[in-house]
Amino acid sequence: MKHFDLNLIFGRDTKRHQAKNVLKVLIVDDEEQVRQTLSSYLDALDGFDVYVAGDALEGLKTVENNGGMDCVLADINMPGMDGIEFVKRLKGIDRTIVATIITGQPSMDIIVKAMRAGASDFLSKPFKFDQFRVAVERMVRERKILLENRFLAEEVKIKKTLERMNAQLEKKIREQAILFTISDALGKTRSTQDLYQKVVDLARTLTEAEQSRFWVVHHERGELLLVGSSGPDDPTLERISLNNKELPWVQVALDALPVIISGRKGNGNGNREAENPMREQVIVPFTIREEVFGVLSVAGISNGRTLGEEALFLLHLLAQRASLTVENLLLYDSITLNLHATLRALVRSLEAKDPYTKLHSERVTGLALHIAKIMGCSSDELDSLRFAGHLHDIGKIGIRDQILMKPGKLTKKEYEIIKTHPVIGEEIVSHLGLLPLEKSIIRHHHERWDGGGYPDGLKGLEIPGCSRILSVADTFDAITTRRPYRDAVPVEMAMEEIEKNAGSQFDPEVVEAFRIYMIDNPGKVVNQH
């Protein structure tokens, strides 16, 4: 348990604290859970009297009724008076009260307004208790400084103190600006690979280094595996054995401690990376739940700058913020893969009942992805198409086998039942956390360009683009697969049939992309059916 010696902090001559030897802290937040959590944490520490308030007005009354306050932690979004106005009024009562603003939506505008109102620090939700403890320690130290300033008689000392505080404020604003930049950049990534590359790009930009690398620790292989790099390449560093303990990257991975290496001059041949791999570097561990997950490094000097404590500080901020994002993405990927595997197993079990449709979903998805790439679909659209393509017929689970595997043509009533499978499929996946695009692909893959499709009769561009792509791939696979009541249609005739229906059943642009793929890949799909 952390113990704060307030006699030392405030001086033994400070009568107000000498009697009680406590620091009065007020927590103002409209969420009871937050108030209880932070209050319990401070109560467990020595040297604090903790007060709570549900809104700003109650907080001001608490300060007045208890003869002032030492430190205040205030949420920025509260009913009535917000946290910034509260801090401003608080500073009007007593400039020495130290205030920390808490918010779940940080932005540079909010940071600047809060600092101008008199806030000394800034905590972004969600935060770890280690971050909260550090913030409390900073408040205690600043409270001491402010109380000492109250008794400064000489104007010169006051000026110097204010200059120091302004410098600290500027540093804090800069730190928050960097954190905001990092959070904003990382928040836009949806895959771990994109995140790894974003981390090295940010590391190189923030430190103005020539080169940045990020390795993950693969304990089973006993290696560091390079997953992100920005700047000059060095193939020898793509895989590093953890047995090479003399290498600084391995030392950081094993010891979980940062390393700063001073630069050495190259031999003038221009290949500084190959000839001088140990040149000036800063290397930090990338930890998740106190375990080293990876190693982040920057190397090389640009624009006459040198790497050192400043680069270490920046990399530490980057690694700290990125680690939570990596952990969340890894968890999301794991859940998604398990979900995908389960649903695909259901679809395969459905297709396995009918030998004529076995692996239909895989073939359709593969062809749809080829068409989508030709049409320039984004990586997010490709991911959604890949996921939903395998599940587009999952709704057939809700159709009786007598209809699904009927050897002859369906009656009108039976066909109407078959037409319900897109809606059933959407309903099956609707509670599984799929993206809206993925659900729409499943629901609308039987819509027609002329509006004559099902289940909703959408027309033209009303039909989601990925659904229009899947429709062409689905139809091609269906007519080139042998069924109990007809033989498979040859690929050339199937292509002609699809081209003939461009503008009626199918989106003409999708058909054109399909035609280009088939021309560029003659015979590739012939033996898949």
Stockholm file with secondary structure:
# STOCKHOLM 1.0

chainA/1-529         MKHFDLNLIFGRDTKRHQAKNVLKVLIVDDEEQVRQTLSSYLDALDGFDVYVAGDALEGLKTVENNGGMDCVLADINMPGMDGIEFVKRLKGIDRTIVATIITGQPSMDIIVKAMRAGASDFLSKPFKFDQFRVAVERMVRERKILLENRFLAEEVKIKKTLERMNAQLEKKIREQAILFTISDALGKTRSTQDLYQKVVDLARTLTEAEQSRFWVVHHERGELLLVGSSGPDDPTLERISLNNKELPWVQVALDALPVIISGRKGNGNGNREAENPMREQVIVPFTIREEVFGVLSVAGISNGRTLGEEALFLLHLLAQRASLTVENLLLYDSITLNLHATLRALVRSLEAKDPYTKLHSERVTGLALHIAKIMGCSSDELDSLRFAGHLHDIGKIGIRDQILMKPGKLTKKEYEIIKTHPVIGEEIVSHLGLLPLEKSIIRHHHERWDGGGYPDGLKGLEIPGCSRILSVADTFDAITTRRPYRDAVPVEMAMEEIEKNAGSQFDPEVVEAFRIYMIDNPGKVVNQH
#=GR chainA/1-529 SS CCBCCHHHHHCTTCHHHHHHCCEEEEEECSCHHHHHHHHHHHHTSBTEEEEEESSHHHHHHHHHHTTCCSEEEEESCCSSSCHHHHHHHHHHHCTTCEEEEEESSCCHHHHHHHHHHTCCEEEESSCCHHHHHHHHHHHHHHHHHHHHHHTCCCHHHHHHHHHHHHHHHHHHHHHHHHHHHHHHHHTTCCSHHHHHHHHHHHHHHHHTCSEEEEEEEETTTTEEEEEEEESSCCGGGSEEETTCTTSHHHHHHHHCCCEEECCCCCCSSSCHHHHCTTSSEEEEEEEETTEEEEEEEEECCCTTCCCSHHHHHHHHHHHHHHHHHHHHHHHHHHHHHHHHHHHHHHHHHHHHTSTTSTTHHHHHHHHHHHHHHHTTCCHHHHHHHHHHHHTTTGGGGGSCHHHHTCSSCCCHHHHHHHTTHHHHHHHHHTTTTCCHHHHHHHHHTTCCTTSCCSSSCCCGGGSCHHHHHHHHHHHHHHHTSCBTTBCCCCHHHHHHHHHHTBTTTBCHHHHHHHHHHHHHSTTTTGGGC
#=GC SS_cons         CCBCCHHHHHCTTCHHHHHHCCEEEEEECSCHHHHHHHHHHHHTSBTEEEEEESSHHHHHHHHHHTTCCSEEEEESCCSSSCHHHHHHHHHHHCTTCEEEEEESSCCHHHHHHHHHHTCCEEEESSCCHHHHHHHHHHHHHHHHHHHHHHTCCCHHHHHHHHHHHHHHHHHHHHHHHHHHHHHHHHTTCCSHHHHHHHHHHHHHHHHTCSEEEEEEEETTTTEEEEEEEESSCCGGGSEEETTCTTSHHHHHHHHCCCEEECCCCCCSSSCHHHHCTTSSEEEEEEEETTEEEEEEEEECCCTTCCCSHHHHHHHHHHHHHHHHHHHHHHHHHHHHHHHHHHHHHHHHHHHHTSTTSTTHHHHHHHHHHHHHHHTTCCHHHHHHHHHHHHTTTGGGGGSCHHHHTCSSCCCHHHHHHHTTHHHHHHHHHTTTTCCHHHHHHHHHTTCCTTSCCSSSCCCGGGSCHHHHHHHHHHHHHHHTSCBTTBCCCCHHHHHHHHHHTBTTTBCHHHHHHHHHHHHHSTTTTGGGC
//
